[in-house]
């Protein structure tokens, strides 16, 4: 069978959290000038697995895989979802700068887009798991959103809400792409940012902390889809899956041979990616070089090439290394259709990376 079951969450390398390392000094200076008894600042903090499990909020249904990696302080993404769990601490200081209280909590960020829409969503929830000391009673959280590069905030809110072991402040925003969705071949990436802070009568307003999404790309550049817009996470590398015992066994076995014996790119578990080619003339040249019409086709067979003609690693556009084999013609044709469906489902456009997993 062919399937995109390779859609397992992947760790993102994008840095998305910003909490000023000098926030506590700034907060203390502001508190002194305002005449407050305390000051409050927000900084990143470590969270144990036990504390994380205790703070799980059954009312907020993010995906099960969202916290499979613990409080990793990074995003994990699929092609249309992103989720991250981040450890943070609100520190309450006296006028001499000594910490006298605190609230440790987790930021859970969740982003989800759609392959056929120009709008995507971003949510953040704050889950308290430990509180101690002075100046924490009556603390509330609130936030706002902004967008960087090719996007804008359409609507949403993060109103003032009490934070406690049983109450998790929550904000949600909807984001629109700013590319020209009426024009063919457009694309642009953006990142939404939710900034939150805390308030309390004893110290006023805390320093803020930002949590941004990884890049979300929206485009009208998917071949064969005219100007239909859609949004995905370009940092996620999808995998086309063929099974040696599935619908296209001869095709799968040829690709396995090409990857394992001839050491051609695109293999699952490597970073030797295939990249999509959409130029029809170049695709034809790839096919003609790997499988020229002069090569005899046995009855019921057709010529299969790897890397695919629809990639920049193909016989003509690539390094010159490729593999060909005569395989069952029906399997070759239907396996190619499955590949095209994979391209469409994952919005794999020109020069997008992907891998091929032979199971």
C-alpha positions as CSV (number, residue, x, y, z in Angstrom):
1,X,0.0,0.0,0.0
2,X,0.9,3.7,-0.3
3,X,0.2,5.9,2.6
4,X,1.6,9.0,4.3
5,X,1.7,7.2,7.7
6,X,5.1,8.8,8.0
7,X,3.2,11.7,9.5
8,X,4.9,11.4,12.9
9,X,5.7,14.7,14.7
10,X,9.1,16.0,14.1
11,X,11.2,18.3,16.4
12,X,11.6,21.8,15.1
13,X,14.8,23.7,15.4
14,X,13.2,27.1,15.4
15,X,13.6,29.2,18.5
16,X,10.2,30.6,19.5
17,X,10.3,31.7,23.1
18,X,11.5,35.0,24.3
19,X,11.7,35.9,28.0
20,X,14.1,38.8,28.8
21,X,17.0,37.4,30.8
22,X,17.2,40.7,32.6
23,X,13.5,40.8,33.3
24,X,13.8,40.5,37.1
25,X,16.1,43.6,37.3
26,X,13.8,45.5,35.1
27,X,10.7,44.5,37.2
28,X,12.4,45.5,40.4
29,X,13.3,48.9,39.1
30,X,9.7,49.4,37.8
31,X,8.3,48.3,41.2
32,X,10.4,50.7,43.1
33,X,9.5,53.7,41.0
34,X,5.8,52.7,41.2
35,X,5.9,52.3,45.0
36,X,4.9,48.6,45.0
37,X,5.7,46.2,47.8
38,X,6.7,43.5,45.3
39,X,8.0,43.1,41.8
40,X,7.2,40.2,39.4
41,X,9.1,38.8,36.4
42,X,8.7,35.9,34.1
43,X,11.5,33.5,33.1
44,X,11.9,30.0,31.6
45,X,12.1,27.2,34.1
46,X,12.7,23.4,34.3
47,X,9.7,21.1,34.8
48,X,9.9,17.5,35.9
49,X,7.8,14.8,34.3
50,X,5.9,14.3,37.6
51,X,5.0,17.9,37.8
52,X,4.0,17.9,34.2
53,X,1.6,14.9,34.6
54,X,0.1,16.5,37.7
55,X,-0.8,19.7,35.8
56,X,-2.5,18.0,32.8
57,X,-5.7,19.8,32.2
58,X,-8.5,17.4,31.1
59,X,-10.6,20.2,29.8
60,X,-8.1,21.4,27.2
61,X,-7.8,18.7,24.5
62,X,-4.6,19.2,22.6
63,X,-3.3,16.1,20.6
64,X,-2.0,13.2,22.6
65,X,1.4,13.5,21.0
66,X,1.7,17.1,22.2
67,X,3.3,16.2,25.5
68,X,4.8,12.8,24.6
69,X,8.2,14.4,24.7
70,X,7.7,16.1,28.1
71,X,8.4,19.8,28.7
72,X,10.9,19.9,25.8
73,X,10.8,23.7,25.4
74,X,10.6,23.2,21.6
75,X,7.8,22.8,19.0
76,X,7.0,19.4,17.5
77,X,5.2,19.6,14.2
78,X,3.3,17.7,11.6
79,X,2.5,19.0,8.1
80,X,-0.6,20.9,9.5
81,X,-0.2,20.9,13.3
82,X,2.3,22.3,15.8
83,X,2.5,21.8,19.5
84,X,5.0,22.7,22.2
85,X,5.2,22.4,26.0
86,X,7.4,25.1,27.7
87,X,8.3,25.5,31.4
88,X,8.0,29.0,32.9
89,X,8.1,30.6,36.3
90,X,6.5,33.8,37.5
91,X,8.9,35.1,40.2
92,X,7.7,37.5,43.0
93,X,10.6,39.6,44.4
94,X,10.8,42.0,47.3
95,X,12.3,45.5,46.9
96,X,15.8,44.1,47.6
97,X,15.5,41.7,44.7
98,X,15.1,38.5,46.8
99,X,12.5,36.0,45.5
100,X,9.8,35.6,48.1
101,X,7.2,33.7,46.1
102,X,6.5,32.2,42.7
103,X,4.1,30.4,40.4
104,X,5.6,27.6,38.1
105,X,3.5,26.8,35.1
106,X,3.6,25.4,31.6
107,X,2.8,27.2,28.4
108,X,1.1,24.8,25.9
109,X,1.1,26.2,22.4
110,X,-1.0,24.6,19.7
111,X,-1.1,25.7,16.0
112,X,-3.3,24.1,13.3
113,X,-3.8,24.9,9.7
114,X,-5.7,23.5,6.7
115,X,-4.5,22.3,3.3
116,X,-7.4,24.2,1.6
117,X,-7.8,27.4,3.6
118,X,-6.0,30.7,3.9
119,X,-6.6,31.0,7.7
120,X,-4.9,29.1,10.5
121,X,-5.3,29.1,14.3
122,X,-3.1,29.5,17.3
123,X,-3.9,28.7,20.9
124,X,-2.0,29.0,24.2
125,X,-3.0,27.7,27.6
126,X,-1.2,28.3,30.9
127,X,-1.2,25.4,33.4
128,X,-0.1,26.0,36.9
129,X,1.7,23.1,38.7
130,X,3.4,24.7,41.7
131,X,2.9,27.8,43.9
132,X,4.6,29.1,47.0
133,X,5.4,32.2,49.1
134,X,4.2,35.7,49.1
135,X,2.5,38.0,46.6
136,X,0.9,35.2,44.4
137,X,-2.8,35.3,45.6
138,X,-5.1,37.0,43.1
139,X,-2.7,36.7,40.2
140,X,-4.3,37.0,36.7
141,X,-2.9,36.4,33.2
142,X,-3.8,38.1,29.9
143,X,-2.3,38.3,26.5
144,X,-2.3,39.6,23.0
145,X,-1.2,38.4,19.5
146,X,0.9,39.7,16.7
147,X,2.1,38.3,13.4
148,X,5.5,38.4,11.7
149,X,6.1,38.4,7.9
150,X,3.4,37.2,5.6
151,X,0.4,37.0,8.0
152,X,-1.9,39.1,10.1
153,X,-4.1,38.6,13.1
154,X,-7.8,38.2,12.0
155,X,-9.5,37.9,15.3
156,X,-9.3,36.2,18.7
157,X,-8.6,37.1,22.4
158,X,-6.7,36.3,25.5
159,X,-8.7,38.1,28.2
160,X,-7.7,38.6,31.9
161,X,-8.2,35.3,33.7
162,X,-7.2,34.0,37.1
163,X,-4.5,31.4,37.2
164,X,-4.6,28.6,39.8
165,X,-4.2,24.8,40.0
166,X,-7.8,24.5,38.8
167,X,-8.0,27.4,36.4
168,X,-5.9,27.6,33.2
169,X,-5.8,31.0,31.4
170,X,-6.4,30.5,27.7
171,X,-6.1,32.5,24.5
172,X,-6.9,31.8,20.9
173,X,-6.3,33.7,17.7
174,X,-7.1,33.2,14.0
175,X,-4.4,34.2,11.5
176,X,-4.8,35.1,7.8
177,X,-2.1,34.9,5.2
178,X,-1.2,38.2,3.5
179,X,-0.2,36.6,0.2
180,X,-2.3,37.4,-2.9
181,X,-4.6,34.4,-2.7
182,X,-6.2,35.3,-6.1
183,X,-3.0,35.0,-8.0
184,X,-1.4,31.7,-9.1
185,X,2.0,30.7,-7.8
186,X,2.1,32.8,-4.7
187,X,3.6,31.7,-1.4
188,X,4.7,33.2,1.9
189,X,5.5,32.2,5.4
190,X,4.6,33.8,8.7
191,X,4.8,33.2,12.5
192,X,2.1,34.2,15.0
193,X,3.2,35.3,18.4
194,X,1.2,35.3,21.6
195,X,2.6,37.6,24.4
196,X,1.2,37.2,27.9
197,X,1.9,38.9,31.3
198,X,0.4,38.8,34.8
199,X,-1.2,41.3,37.0
200,X,-1.6,41.5,40.8
201,X,-2.6,44.3,43.2
202,X,0.6,43.7,45.2
203,X,3.0,44.3,42.3
204,X,1.1,45.7,39.3
205,X,2.2,44.1,36.0
206,X,4.9,41.5,35.4
207,X,7.4,41.5,32.6
208,X,6.0,39.7,29.5
209,X,6.9,36.4,27.8
210,X,6.4,35.6,24.1
211,X,5.6,32.3,22.5
212,X,5.7,32.2,18.7
213,X,4.8,29.4,16.3
214,X,7.2,27.8,13.9
215,X,6.8,29.1,10.3
216,X,3.4,28.4,8.6
217,X,3.5,28.7,4.8
218,X,0.4,29.5,2.7
219,X,0.5,29.2,-1.1
220,X,-1.4,29.0,-4.3
221,X,1.5,27.2,-6.0
222,X,0.3,23.6,-5.9
223,X,0.4,22.1,-9.5
224,X,-3.0,21.3,-10.9
225,X,-4.9,23.2,-8.2
226,X,-5.3,26.6,-10.1
227,X,-5.4,29.2,-7.3
228,X,-6.6,27.1,-4.4
229,X,-4.9,28.4,-1.3
230,X,-3.7,26.2,1.6
231,X,-1.4,26.4,4.6
232,X,1.1,23.9,6.0
233,X,4.2,23.7,8.2
234,X,7.1,23.8,5.7
235,X,9.6,22.6,8.3
236,X,8.0,19.2,8.4
237,X,9.4,16.7,5.9
238,X,6.6,14.3,4.8
239,X,7.3,10.7,3.8
240,X,5.7,8.8,1.0
241,X,5.2,5.2,2.1
242,X,5.2,2.1,-0.1
243,X,4.9,-1.4,1.2
244,X,6.6,-4.5,-0.3
245,X,3.5,-6.5,0.6
246,X,1.0,-3.8,-0.5
247,X,-0.6,-2.8,-3.7
248,X,2.6,-2.0,-5.5
249,X,5.2,-4.6,-4.4
250,X,7.3,-4.5,-7.6
251,X,7.5,-0.7,-7.4
252,X,8.4,-0.8,-3.7
253,X,11.1,-3.4,-4.2
254,X,12.7,-1.4,-7.0
255,X,12.8,1.7,-4.8
256,X,14.3,-0.3,-1.9
257,X,17.0,-1.6,-4.3
258,X,17.7,1.9,-5.6
259,X,18.1,3.3,-2.0
260,X,19.9,0.4,-0.4
261,X,22.1,-1.0,-3.2
262,X,22.7,2.0,-5.4
263,X,22.7,4.4,-2.5
264,X,20.3,6.9,-4.1
265,X,18.7,9.6,-2.1
266,X,15.3,9.8,-0.4
267,X,15.6,7.0,2.1
268,X,13.6,7.0,5.4
269,X,15.7,8.0,8.4
270,X,18.2,10.0,6.3
271,X,18.6,13.7,5.4
272,X,19.3,12.9,1.8
273,X,16.0,14.4,0.8
274,X,14.2,14.4,-2.5
275,X,12.9,17.8,-3.7
276,X,10.0,18.2,-5.9
277,X,10.3,19.3,-9.5
278,X,7.2,20.9,-11.3
279,X,8.6,22.0,-14.6
280,X,7.0,19.7,-17.2
281,X,9.8,19.9,-19.7
282,X,12.4,19.0,-17.2
283,X,10.2,16.1,-15.9
284,X,10.0,14.8,-19.5
285,X,13.8,15.0,-19.8
286,X,14.2,13.0,-16.6
287,X,11.9,10.3,-17.9
288,X,13.4,10.2,-21.4
289,X,16.9,9.7,-19.9
290,X,16.0,7.0,-17.4
291,X,13.5,5.2,-19.6
292,X,14.0,6.0,-23.2
293,X,11.4,4.8,-25.7
294,X,14.0,2.8,-27.4
295,X,14.3,0.5,-24.4
296,X,12.1,-2.6,-25.1
297,X,9.1,-3.1,-22.7
298,X,8.1,-6.8,-22.1
299,X,4.4,-7.6,-22.2
300,X,2.6,-6.1,-19.2
301,X,5.6,-4.2,-18.0
302,X,6.6,-0.6,-18.0
303,X,9.8,1.3,-17.2
304,X,10.1,2.6,-13.6
305,X,12.8,5.2,-12.7
306,X,14.2,6.3,-9.4
307,X,14.7,9.0,-8.2
308,X,11.3,10.0,-9.5
309,X,11.2,12.1,-12.6
310,X,9.2,14.7,-10.6
311,X,12.2,15.4,-8.4
312,X,15.3,17.5,-8.9
313,X,17.3,14.4,-8.2
314,X,15.9,12.7,-11.4
315,X,18.0,11.2,-14.1
316,X,18.5,14.4,-16.1
317,X,18.3,17.2,-13.5
318,X,20.2,15.3,-10.7
319,X,23.7,14.0,-10.3
320,X,23.4,11.6,-13.2
321,X,22.9,8.6,-10.8
322,X,19.6,6.8,-11.2
323,X,18.0,3.3,-11.4
324,X,15.5,1.9,-13.8
325,X,13.6,-1.4,-13.9
326,X,10.8,-3.0,-15.9
327,X,8.0,-3.6,-13.4
328,X,4.3,-4.4,-13.6
329,X,2.7,-1.7,-15.7
330,X,-0.5,-1.4,-13.5
331,X,1.6,-1.1,-10.3
332,X,3.8,1.5,-12.0
333,X,0.9,3.6,-13.1
334,X,-1.2,3.4,-9.9
335,X,1.9,3.8,-7.7
336,X,2.6,7.0,-9.7
337,X,-1.0,8.2,-9.0
338,X,-0.5,7.6,-5.3
339,X,2.7,9.7,-5.4
340,X,0.7,12.6,-7.0
341,X,-1.9,12.2,-4.4
342,X,0.8,12.4,-1.7
343,X,2.1,15.6,-3.3
344,X,-1.4,17.1,-3.2
345,X,-2.3,16.0,0.3
346,X,0.9,17.5,1.7
347,X,0.9,20.6,-0.5
348,X,4.4,19.6,-1.8
349,X,5.3,22.4,-4.1
350,X,8.5,23.3,-6.1
351,X,11.7,22.3,-4.2
352,X,9.8,21.1,-1.2
353,X,11.7,18.2,0.6
354,X,10.3,14.7,1.2
355,X,11.5,11.1,1.8
356,X,10.3,7.7,0.7
357,X,9.8,5.0,3.3
358,X,9.7,1.4,2.1
359,X,8.1,-0.9,4.6
